Amino acid sequence: MWFKFLAFCSNLLRQSKQAKANQKQFNLYHTLVENIAAYKTTQCNSSRILVVKLDDIGDYILFENAFHTWATSQQNNQELFLVGNEAWRPLFELKFKELDITCCWVNKSKWLHEQAYQKEKAKELQSIAPSTCMYPSYTRSLLLDACIGSLFPNAKHIGFVNPKNLDQTLKKPLLTAFKTPAPHAHELLLNAGFFEQENMPEPNNGFNKQANYFVIGIGGNQQSKRWSEKNYSQLIQQLLSQYPNLNCYLIGGKAEQNQAQKIISLTGNSRCINHCEKVQLIHLADFCKQAQFAICNDTAVAHMCALNNVPLLVVANGNRYGRFFPYPKAFKQIRVIYPSQLKPTLSKKYDWEEKFPINAIKYTDVLAQLHILVDSCNN
């Protein structure tokens, strides 16, 4: 009962903060639109489609295959343009090198805060003059996307219907055509549905791992998604003891360097090795493929492992339950462990936004779940 009361209070506080954040976002939207208004064009080229996808790396990984299938089918009769987040540009250029797609890469921070940069990008986009703009994001904010869409008032603007999305004030005036997502759909299925594909990608077959390491993905775009250094170090100590022939590689970016160093210090084992920033983005998939198994927070590394059939255990707080984790049942090599307070079902808690305390998950429980996972993949 006490826990339910705390959750209720937390929900009220979050709603209040979100309302203020939404108003601030809407004000920022109008400022950005005014800054680039001089580059608005009424022209429309009927053969041109512009896809706007400014989400971060994890979202892109789940978007990539559906977009590639769709773009391949459009090559003969449409000119394709993409506004993308420069953070995942290397992955895109590796996957789409054989397709003729004209790209405009955007630094999200600069686009939000630097007026000269906003005008530079708006001028670059002005000449595209598409007849159709597509926004394949479901719950992510359309703040940046809508600013780009404002440049093309006469184009058809296509996006998802999502009553839960917190920036409806941006969606309603922007979108002219709506796509209805499948209910209770994982992000892979949402992306497939947006591009009118019947099937989402399934994992590759087989668990033939040959490298002598396992992967720990310690990242997370929010602190509430990050399991503590102490928990990871205790878990790694046990794993290195139980798997004497394996090394532990910590994977992440620049933001994870301090956390990785703390974990290594607490672990006190030379076989726990910091690979943060050492594995380039274009090599991450191949690096993950060779791992015997992976343990990750809800982060891009987890999705990379999931789509490359690596036995994966995700330590999660439950936020966005059903949208990103757990994966569909076809992905049998993936397990997710949540705080004991959270016992969600897809029918009741889909796309759930509460954040249970991730550090309530004990390392011993993670270890037990990992053994079950590894055994099931080897049999």
N, C-alpha and C positions, 0 to 999 in steps of 0.2 A: 504493500500500500504506500509506504513512504517513497519507494522508488517511482511509482506511478505519479505521485504528487510532484516530485522533482521534474519528471519528464513533462508534465503538464505546464509547470512554471517555465521550464526551458523553452517549450513550444511557443508560449505567449511572448516571451522575450525575443525569440527569434523572429516571430512575425512582425513585432514592432520595429526591430532593426531592419528587417527586409523592406518594410514599407518606406522607411527613410532612404534606404539604399536605392530603391526603385525610382523615387522622385529625383534623387541625385543623378541617377543614370539617365533619366528622361531629359533633365536639364542639360547634361553633357551632350546628349544626342543632338539637341537643337543647336548647341554651340558648334559642334563638328559640322553639321549640315550647313550652317551659315558660313563657316570658314571655306567650304569648297563649292559654294553655290555658283560661283563664276564659271565653273567647269561643267555645269549641267547642260545636257544636250537633248533635244527633242527628236533627233534622228534615230532611226531603227533600221538595222541591217537584218533582213528577214532570214538570212542563212547563219546568223551568229547566236550562239548560246554562251552565256557567262555563268559559271558555277562559282559561288562564293563559299569558301570553307576555311574559316580562320580559327577553328578549334585547335587544341594542343595535340601533342604527339600521340598520346594514347587513343584519342578519338580518331585521329587519322588512320592509325593501324587497323581499326575496325571498319573504316570507311573505304580503304584502299581497293580491296578486291571488287566490291560492288561497283565502284566508280570506274575501275578499269574495264570491267565487262560492258558497262553501259557506253563508255567512251569508244571502245572498239566498234560497237554496233553503229555509232553515229558518224564514223569517219568519212563515209562516202557522200553524205549529203548535208553535212553541217560543219561550220567552222567553230571549233571549241576553244573557249578561253577559261582560264582559272585564276581566281584571286585566292592565293594560299598563304598560310603562315610559314614564314621563312625558316622556322624551327625544324620543320620536317621536309624542307626542300631536298636534302640529299636522298631521302627515302623515295620521294616522288620521282626524282630524275632517274633513279635506278630502275624503278618499276615501269615507268612510262616512256622510256627512251625511244621506243619504236613508234610511239603515237605522236601525231601532230597536234599538240595542244600549246597554245600561246599562254604563258604564265606571267602574272604580276605578283611578285613576292612582297609580303607586307611584314614589317616589324611591328607587332601589336603595340608595344610600349610607345614607340615613336608616333604611331598613328593616333594614339590617344592623347599625347601630350605635346607634340611639336607641330605648330601650325605650318611651318615651311615644308615639313615632310608631308603633311596632309595635302597640301596644294600640289606638291610634286607628284604624288601618287594619283590624285584626282586628274591631273593633266594627262598622265600616262593612260588612265582608264577611259578618258573622254572619247578617244578615237575608236574605241571598240564599238560603241553604239549598238549593243545587242538588242534583238527583238525579245529575247527571253532571259530572265535572270533566275537562277535556282539557288535555294538556300537549304541544303540538306542537313540542318541541325535541329534536334528535337527539343532538348531542354536548355541548351546553352544560350546565353544572351545573344540577341540579334543586334546589339548596339553597333558594333563595327560593320556588320553586314548591311544593316539598314542605311547607314551613312553612304555606303557604296551604292546601294540601290537608289538613293535619292538623286543620283546623277542621271538616271535614265527614267524619267517620269512616264514615258510612253511605252515602256517595255512591259511585258507580262512578267509578273513576279510570283514565283511558285515556292511555297514552303509548307511545313507541317501544320496540321491542326493539333494544338496541344493546350487545353484549358489550364493545365498546371504551370505552363511557362510564365515566369514572373514578369516578363516584359511585353504583355499584351498591348500596352499602349504604343509599342513600336510595331508589333505585328499587324495590328488592324489597319493602320493607314498605309502600310507598305505592301502587303500581299494582295494579289488580285486573283490568285488561284491556290487552292488548298489541297494537300494530300492527307488522307486520313490513315494513321498508322494502325498496324495490327495491335489488338489489345494485349497487354502483358508481354510485349516483345523485347527480346534482347537487342542490344545496339546493332548486332550483325543483321538481324532480321529487319530492323528499322531501315537500315541503309539499303538492303536489298529491295524492300518495299518502296522506298522513295524512287528508285530507278526502275520500278515495275518488273522486278525479277522474282520468280517463284521460289527459288532456293537460295539459301545463304551458304557460304563456304563451310566445309567440314574439315576436321583435322586430317593431316596426313596419317597414313597407317604405319604402325611399327614403333617400337621403343628401343631401337638398336643404337644405344649411346656408347661411344668409345673413349671419350675424353675422361681424364682422371680428376674431374672437378664437379662440384655442384654450385649453383648460383643463388645468391641472396640479393634480391632487389629491394633496397632499403628506402626508396624514394616515396613520394606522395606529395601532391600539390597543396595539401593542407596538413597542419600538424596533427589534427585529429585522426588522420589516416596512417600515421607513422607509429609503428610499434617501437618500444623504447630500446635504447642501446643495451641496457642491462638484460632485457629479455632476449635480444638477439645474441648477445655474448654467451649467455647461459645455454641457449639452444646450440650454438655453434660448437661450444666446448664438448657437448654430448655427441654431436654429429661427427666431429673429428676423431673422437675416441671410438665410436662405433664403426666408422668407415676409415680405417687407418691408411688406405690407399688413395684417398681422395683429398683434394684441396678445396678450400672454400674461397670463392671469388665474390667480393662485394661489388655490386654493379649500381651505378648511378651517374649523375652529372656533377657539375661544379657545386651545386647546392647541397649535395650529399657528402662532400669531402670531410667536413668536421664530424659528422655523424659516423662516417666510416672509420676515421681515426680513433674515435672513442670506443667503437666496437672492437677494433683490433687491440687497443690497449687493455680493455677489460677481458678479452679472450685470452691474451697472453700465449698465443700459439702462432708460430711462423708460417703455418699452413693456412692461416686466415689472411688473405691477400687483398689489398685495396686495388680494385680495377676501375674506380670512379674516374671518369674522363679519359680513360685509356682505350676504351673500345669505341671506335667511331660509330656513328649512327648507322651507316650503311653496312657495317660488319656485325651489328648487334644480333641480327637474326641467325647468322651462321654461328656466332659465338654461343648463343643460347641453345641452338639445336644439338650441340655436342654435349651439353650438360647431362649428368646422370639424373638430376632432378633440380627443381627450383622452389624456393620459398620467397614470397614477395608480399609487399603491401599492395594496395590497389593503385597500381601505377603502370606506366607504359611498358616496363620490362615484363610485367605479368602478362599483358596482352600479347607481347611478342612471343613469349614462351607458349602461351595457350594456342596460338595459331600455328606454331611449329611443333606441336605434339610433344612438348616436354612435360613429363610428370610434374604437376604444379600444385602447390598448396598456397592459397592466398589467405593472409591474415587481414581481416577486414572489420570495419566498425558498423557495417550495415547501410551506410549512406548510399542512396541510389540503388537499393536492393532490386534486383531483377533486370535493371538496365545494363549493367556492366558485369556484375557477379550476382549469383552463380551463372555460369555459362549454360547453354542448352545441353540436354542430356546426351546428345551425340558426342560431346567432348568428355569422354569418360576418364581422361587423364587429369582432370581438374577437380580439386576439392577446395572448399572455402570453410574457414573456421571463424565464427563470430563470437562476441562476448556472450556469456551464458544467459544474460538477461534477454537476449534477442532470440526469439524463436519465430521468425517470419515465415509466411507462405506466399507464393506468388499471387494467390487469389485475394489475400488481404493486405499485403505489405508491398506491393509492386511500386517501384520508383519512390521508395520511402526516403524521406529527407532527414530523419533524426540521426544523431551521431552518438552511438553508445561508446563508452570508454574502451578504446582498443586495448589498453594495457591491463584490462581485467582478464584478458586471455593469457593463460599460464603457458610458459614454455614447455612444460611437461605434456600439456594437452596437444600442443602443436607437434611435438615429437611423436606422440602416439598416433595422431592422424597421418603424419608423414609415413610411418611404417606401414599403415594400412594401405595408403596410396601406392607406395613403391611395390609392395607385395602384389597388389592387384594388377599393376602394370607389367610385372614380370611373369605373371601366370597366364 
